[in-house]
Amino acid sequence: MQQNQIRDEFASIKRRIDSAATACQVSSAVPEELRRSLGELGRESDEMRQIIDTEDNDNRIRACVDRLEKLGDRAMQACSQDSNIDPAVQNEVREAHDAISALKHRLH
């Protein structure tokens, strides 16, 4: 993938992560593990944005996407462990996770 394609796709992923975090903030029934996972996902995505904007290092970008996917997996697991989570929150988390996974598969 070319750098500008990665940048564009990552911008979409970042919006999905932010949307999931916002959904968690407005929902009253969100487990702390999910909040933590999304917080870490947000911080890691900020780091990836810096890497994409300042470097053309495919290995660092792939490593960052791998970390994002692991954090996304943790968020998905937190969703599946609590049946009281708002379906809108679950949907936002799933969409962010799926977008990260799709980027990972295209990069590897």
N, C-alpha and C positions, 0 to 999 in steps of 0.2 A: 504494500500500500504506500502511496505517496504521502508525504508529510501533510499536505493540505487536506487530503481525504481523512487522515487520522484526526487532524484538528477539527474538521467539520463534524465527524462522527462523535468525537469526544465532547464537543459542545452540546450535542443532543443528549449524551449520557449524563453530563453535568446537570442539565435541566431536569432530567428524570430523577437524579439523586436529590436535587434540591426540592423537587415536588414531593418525593417520598418523605423527606425530612419535615416539610411543611405539613403534610398530612398527619404525621406523628404528633406534631405540636398542637394541632387543633383537636385531636382525638383524645378522649379521656382514658381509653382502655388500651394503653400501649405498654408492654413490658419493658422494664429498664434495659434488658439485654438488647432489645431492638433499638431503643434510643441510642445506646452506646455504639452499636454496630453502625448505625446511620451517621453518627457523629464522626466515627473513624473513617467511614466511607467518604464523608465530606472533606475531611482533612487530607486524605490520600488523593482525592480527586483534585484538590487545590495544588498538591505537589505535582501531580501529573500535568496539570495545565502549565506549570512553570517549566517542566521538562520539555513539553511539546513546544512551548514558545521560545525556549533558549537553546535547545539542542536538536541535533539531527542524529540521535543515537538510538538506533532500532532496538538494541539489547536493553537499554534502560527503559524505553517505552514498553517493551514486552514485559519486563519484570514488574513495572508499575501496574500494567493491566492485569497481570497474574495476581498481584496483591489486591487489586480492586475486586477481582472475581472471588477471592477467598472471603473478603469482607462481605460481599454480596451474598455468598453462600451462608455466612453466619446470620445475616439479616433474614434470609429465607427460612433458615432453621428456627429462628426465634418466632417467626410468623407461624410456622407449622406447629409449634409447641403450645400455642395459646389459641384456643378456639374462640375467645372473646374479642379478638382483634377486629376492628372495623374492616369490612371487606374492601373499602376504598383504600385503606392503608396497605392491605395485603396486595392489592392490584398495583399500587404505585411501586412498592418494593419489588414485586415480580417484574414489572416493566423495566426498572433500573437494572435488575439482575440479568434479565434476558439481553438487554442492550450491551452490557459489559461482556457477557459470554459470547455474543455475536462478534464483537470487536476482537476478542481474544482469538477466536477461531480464524478470523481473517488475517490476523497478524502471525499466527504460528504455522 
